[in-house]
Amino acid sequence: MDRRKSLKILTFGSLGTGVWLEACKTEDQKSIKPKGPVAAKPVKLPPGMMKEEVDELKKVESETFFNSHEMKTITVLGDIIIPKDNISGSASEAGVPAFIEFIVKDKPENKLPMRGGLQWLDQQSLRRYQNVFINCTATQQIELVDAIAYPQKAAPEMKPGVSFFSLMRNLTASGFYTTPMGYKDVGYKGNTPNAWNGVPDDVLKQYGLAYSAKELKECVSYPESK
């Protein structure tokens, strides 16, 4: 899935509690054999925060919501949504799984939709391929993702998966494109400090003006940054 195409189809799905309560029914966990990397770096404390904000951030970071299997599933899904290409790394390399872990704790309304959606995904994988999602082949994983990634094309019975994947896609894109890797991916530079070397000579001459030797030395010319 091309990451730029995925941005064009970002949508927030309607997340009905009733749908997710149904999706949260447990499945036989004996078949679950987690594998793959888990990215869970702690969120760095930004400068200039109020004490209340710092306390809340520490509280959120001290908690754990997703279990190991869920984090591995999030990692696989994130890298399907934003894979590594010749411009930048994948979602997991940008730390997106840790971002999603943080955001569902900071915004608890996302907990049920995310956990229910992950369980729904495993249930579908077990029915179709006799394996949980992370243990399926790459082809099988893409096949199932394609069935829920495009709301207008999805079958009615896939509605819970469509809502879950819309949320997952939005969280993945939000996490990725608010990192230095994500800025670089879209060519965003933001406010970049530079050196001002004064008004150009031709403009000064046009108005009969000129910098004094003192001004040139102390106020205008700056060494170029290396």
C-alpha positions, 0 to 999 in steps of 0.5 A: 500500500503506497503511503501517499495513497493511504493519506488520500483515503484517511477517514475517521470511521464511526466507532459504535460501542455496540459493534466493538462489544461484539468484536471483543468476544474472546478467541482461543488464545492457544493458537496465538504464537506472537512473533516479530519486533515490538517498538515501545520507546517511552515518549520524551518529556517536552520542555516548557510543560506545566507541572500538571502536564508533567504529572499526567504524562508520567502517569500515562507513561507508567501504565501499560495497555496493549499486551505483547501480542497486540503490540506486535499486531499493531507493528505489522499493521503500521508497517503495512500502512506506511512501509519503508521506501527509498525516502524514509523508514517504516511506521515502526522505525519511526516509533509509531507503535509506541505513539499508539500505545501512548495515545490510547492511554491519553485518550481512553475512548480509543481503548475499546475500539483498538482492542476490539478491532485487534481481536476482530482482526485475529478472528477473521484471520483464524477463520480465513487462514487458521492463523492469527494475523501476525502469523499469516503470510504477507500475502494473506495479511495484505488480502485481509487488509484490502478487504477493510481498507476501502470503505466504499468497496468493503462487504457489509459484514466487514464493517467492524474491520473497516471502522477499526482500520480507519482508526488504525490508519489515522493513528499511524499517519498521525504518529508517523507524520509528526516525527522528523522521519515523517517531516522529511518524507513529505519535504516539510522544513518548517521554520528554519533558522538562517543567517541574515546578511543585511539588505543587498548592495543594489537595493542600498545603492538605489536609495543612496544608502550604505552600511558603515564599516562598524555595521558591517562588522557587528550587525550585518555579516554572519559566518555561514553555518557549517 
